[in-house]
């Protein structure tokens, strides 16, 4: 527990130091709790960013993070979505503060959730440049003075003075332009100075003849911010891209990035592609469309609790025999559910009841529905998907038993318009139980195919 100021005697003095201690405990409470969750290395150079997870100003539900820096408008501007900037000041007092000392503040717009940053034009007709977008964080900065009455302790004379009565941590956005060149290099971040600490957020590719009505395209944005994750010491599972997928001067950047052809390296993965979301999907499918005992019909939504676009998927599926399930009757029974049908019971539970098992992966970044629409081989039955944004999960009779007749297929795909997970199945799928354990990465929301 933090030190608690306590007045025990009536009439006891309350000096300035006691009041300041109360204010310090209250003001730093969220930062100290934040450190307990993040456990940043006790190093003055430690920096981190917590993206708020907004796409075009709209909240995303679930454990998601959208692109923090977004372009695409013909006004040479980028939008910087809200985030929390975290720095470790250089002055520490005692071992406890050496461990937990950090300061954080939100960077958020006023009239809109985001802030707009204008990118300088590039008049060079032949060469491009990189521009660094950064956050400047200044902890414990005095706020604007306000009028307060002050009593002189010696003369007891009361006067009005302008005094700063509070401290705050402030975040400002800025840019540094690199030099135009056929092979431009990324400019360095400003050095910390005067109590201000700098965090690199993204490098922006500024092509030749970039003018007032030019747009910063998704493929021009190279996010590099040190996105924070909950520390493993808390018991949390941490998932993030390998840091050399996006690290400036790292392996991928050195070998693939930086010229007028590649701009952003092909193997680049943004640091905001954080976290894993998992879902359990239980299906009872029937060959006849509209059967009242089916859990899902062709084209039904399976999950719309979050936006599934721009992700990688990993899944495991269990498919029961066609006789399993309780679909032939109208009497509800959880004993006939997919969860009960597909796994052994505790009594004599050595048999998996003829359950088919398969696993695989998928994605929702590139529209790969052309192969599914072709029906050219048993693994790609004719499942026409006209609004898909990539197939997340695919089950085919040639790879897993019990699904149905030859060419039977079940697909979970991500709908383009809203990111919902949708079921497609063909008529070859007979009634049966399917359970899919489904996991997805955070979104790669600046993917540029």
N, C-alpha and C positions, 0 to 999 in steps of 0.2 A: 504494500500500500504506500502511496505517496505520503510525505509529511503533511499532517493536518494541523492547521493553526487552531489553537484552542484558548479561549478566554475563560479562566477559572475563578477569577476574583472580581467582584463588582467594583467598578471604578478603575480596573486595570488599564494601563496605557496601551494603545494600539499604534506602534510606530510604523513608519513608512516601510521598513523591511518586512514586517509581518504582512502588510497589505500586498506588497509585491510578491511575496511567497505564495499567497493565495491565488493571485492572478497567474503566476507562472504555472502552478499545478493545473489550473483550469485550462490555460491556453495550450499547454503542451500535451494534454491528455490524449488527444486523438493521434498525435504524432508518435507518442510512446506506445500506444496500442498498435499502431501501424507497424512499428518496428518489430513488435512481438510476432506479427504475422509474416513479415517479409524477411526478418533477420539479415539485413544487409551487412556486408562485410564492414567491420569497424575501420574504415579507411577514409580519410578526408576526400579522396577522389571519387567516392561512391556516389553514383547518380542513378535515378530510376524514374520511370514514367508509368503511371497507371491509366491506360485509355479508358474513357467512360463507356465506349461502345455505342456510338451513334452513327447511323447511316442517313445522310441528308437531314440531320436534325431529329430523326424519329428514334425513340428508344427501341432497342432490340431486347427481347425477353430471353431468359436463360443465360447460360455461361457463354457469352459471345463477345467478340471484339471486332468492330468494323475498322476500316482504314481510318487512321487518325488524320491523315493529310489527303485531301481530295481536290482534284482539279476538274477539267472538262468544260469550263465556261469560257466563252470567247472574250475575255476581259483581262487576260494575263494574271488572273488571281488564283490562289488556292484557298480552300477552306480548311481551317484547323479545328477539328472537333474537340470537345472538352476533354481535358485530361488533368491528372494530378501530378505535379512535378515534385520530385523528392531529391534533396541534396543533404550532404553531411557537412556541416560547418567545420572549420579548421581548428577552432578552439574548444578543447574539452576540459571539463573540471571533474576529476575523479574517475575511477574505474567504471562506475555505473554509466556515467555519461559517455565515456569512451565507447561503450558497447552500443548504447541505444540512441545517442544524440543524432537526431535528424530533424529537418524542417521540411514541411510540405505545404503546398498551396494549390488551389484549383486555378486552371487557366480556362476561362469560359467567356463567351461573348456577353453582350449586354442586351441588345434588341433581338439577337438570334442566339441559338445555342452555340454556334461556331463563331470563329473570328476569321475575317478575310485578310490575306496578306498579298500585296501586289508584288509581282516579280518584275524586276527591271528589264527593260527591252534589251535586245541584242542587235545592234546595227551592222554587225559583221555579216556580209552577204555569203560568206563561204564556210565559216567555222562556228562551232557550238561552244558552250561552256557549261560548267556545273555551278549551281547556286546552292549554298547551304542555308537551310531554314533551322533556326535554333530557338531555344527558350532561355532567357536570362532570369535567374532566380535570385532574389535578394531577401535573405531572412532578416527578421527583427528590424524592419525598416520603420522609422517613426512616421506616423500618419500626419496629415496636415494639421497645423496648430489650430486650436480653438480657444475662445476667451474663457478664462477662469480667474476667480478671485483668489489672491494669495495674501496670507497674513505673515508679515515679517516676524520671525520668532523673537527678535530682540526688541523692536520698537512697538510691536503689535499693530502697526499700520497696515491697513488692508488696501491693496491695489488690484487693478485688473491687468492681467497679462495674457499674452497669446502663448499657449503651451501645447506641445504634442502630448496627448494623454494615453496613447496606446501604440503598440508595436504590431506589425503585421508582416507576413511573408508575401512578397509580390512576384508575379511572373509576367514578363514581357516577351513578345515575339520579335525576332529580327532576322535579317539575311546577310550573307556575305557572298559576293560574286567572285567566282574564279576567273581565270584568264581564258579568252577564246583561243581555240587551237583545233587542229585536225584530230588530235588525241588529247582532249582536255583532262586535267587532273582535278580532283576534288579539293576545294579550299579548306584550310584548317579552321577549326573552331576558335573563337577568341579565347585568350587566356583569362582565367579567373582573376579578378582584381577588385579592390575597393569593397569587399564584402558581397560581390555579385558572382554567382556561379553559373556556368553555361552548360546546357545539355543539347547535343546535336539531335534533331528530330528527323530530318530527311534531307537528301540531296535532290535537287530538281534539275533535270536535263533541259537546258535552254537552247533550242536549235538556232541555226543561222537565220537572220532576218526575223527574229521573234519580235512582233510589234504589239501595239496597243490592243488589237483585237485578236491576238493569238491565244490559244488555249494550252494549258499544261495537261497533257494527256496522262492517263493512268500509267502507261508504260514509261513515262518520263520521271515518275516519282520513286525514289529509292529510300524507303523508310529505314532508319538506322537507330531509332531511339531505343535505349535500354529498357525494354518493357519488363516490368516486375511480375513475378509469380509468387504465390504463397510458398513459404519455405518448407522444405522436406522435414525439418525438425518439428513442425507442427503435426506431422502425420499425413500431410496432404501429398497427393501424387502430382508431380510437376511435369508438364508437357510443354515443350517449346522447340522451335527450329534450332538446329545446330548453329552456333553463333557465326561460323565462317560461311554460312549461306548468305549473310547480309553484312558482315563486318567490313568496314572500309579498310582496304589494304589486306584483307583476308584472302584465303585461297581462291574462292569463287570470284571475288572482285578482281584480284590480280590476274587471273587467267582468262576471264571472259569479259570483263566490263570495261567501259570507258571510251570506246571509239564511236564514230558516227554511225556504225552499222549496228552494234549491239546495244548501245545506250545502257540499259540495265542488263546485267548478266542473265543469260538464259536460266541458269541454275539458282538464281536469286530467290530467296524465300523471305517474306517480311517478318520482322520480329514480333509483329502484332498477331501472328497466326498462333495464338496461345490457347492452351486448355483443350480438354476433351469433353464432349457430351455423349452420354450413353442413353439408349432407350431399349425397352423390351417390347417387341411387337408380337402379338398372338393373333393368328388368323385361323378361321374355319372357312374353307372355300368350297364352293359347290359349282359343278359344271353348268348348271342351269342359271342363267342370269335372272336376278330378281327373286331367287329362292328365299323365303322368309327366314330360313334357319341359317343362312350364311352370315358371317360376321362382317364381311366386306364384299362388295361387288366390284367388277371391273371399273376403274376410274375413281374409286373412293379415296378420300384423304386418309392417310395413315397417321400423320403427325403434322401439326402446324403450330407447335408450341414455340418454335424459333424459326429463324431464316436459315435453311439448309444449303443455300447457294454458296459456291466458292470453297468447297471443302473436299477433303479426302475421307474415305470411309473404309472401315474394316468391320466384317460381320461374320457371325457363325449362325448356321441355320439347322434346325432339326425338322424333318418332315415325316409325319406319321402315315401309316397305311390308310388306304381309302375308306376302310371300314371304321376307323377311329372317329371319335367325336359323337355328338348327340344330335346330329343334324336331321335325322329321320323323324324325330318327334318334335312336338311343340312344347314339351315340358322342360323348363329351364333346369339345368343341373350343373353345378360347378365341377362335379365329378367327371363330367364329359368335356371339360374345357381342354384346350391345347396344353396348358400347364400340367394337368393331371395325366393326359394321355401319353405324353412324349417322354416321361421320365419314370424310372423304376420306383416302386413304393419301398418303404422301409421293411416290409415283410416279404422275404424271399425276393428282394429287389436286385437280382443279378441279371435280369433280362431287360433289354431296352425295347422289347415289344416290336421288333422289326423296324425300328425308326431309322430313316435315312439321315445322314449327317454330311454337311459340306460347309466350307468357309471360303471367304474371298474378300475382295475389295472393290471399291468404286470411287467415283469422283463426280463433282457437280460444278466443274469449271469450264469444260469444253462440251459442247453439244455432240454427243456420240450416238444419237438415236438413229442415224442412217443405217448402221449395221443391223440394228434390231428390226427396222422396217423392211429390210431386204428379205428376211426369212431364208437366207441362202444355205444355212447349215443347222444341224440340230441344236447347237448352242445359241442360235439367234432365230428363234421362231418369229413369225410375223406378228409383232406386237406394235402396232402403229402408235408412235408417240409424237404428237405434233407440237406440244408446248413444253418439251423437256429441256432441262439444263444439265444433262448428264445423268447417267444411270448409277445409283448408289448401291443397289443389290440386285443380283440376277441369279435365278434358280432355273436350271434346265433339267429335263428328265434324263438326259444323257450323263449328267453329273451327280444326280441324287435320286435315289429310288423313291417310290410312292407318290411322285408328283402327278402322274397320270399317264396317258398314252404317249406315243412317239411324238416328239416336237413340243410337248407340254412345257410351258414357261411361265414364270412369275417374276415380275420386275417391280422394284421400288425405285421410282425416279423422282427428281427434284423439279418442280414446276417453275418455269421461267418467271412468270409474273409476280409470284408472291413467296417463292422459296418453300412451299409446302411439299411434304413427302407424299407421293401418290402411288397407289397400287395399279398395276396393269397385269392382266392374266388372259390367256387365250382359252378357247373352248376345250382344249385337250386336258385341262386341269380338272381332275375328278375331286369329289369332296374328300377332305382330309384336314389334319391339324398341322399347322406350321408355326414354329416359334423361332424368331430371329433376335439374336442379341447383337445390338447395333451400336457402333461407336463412330464418332466423327471428330475431326480436328476442328479448331477454330477456323474462321473463314479467311481465305486468301482473297480479300475483297478488292485488291488492285490488280488482279490477274488480267493480263492483256494478251489474249490469244492472237 
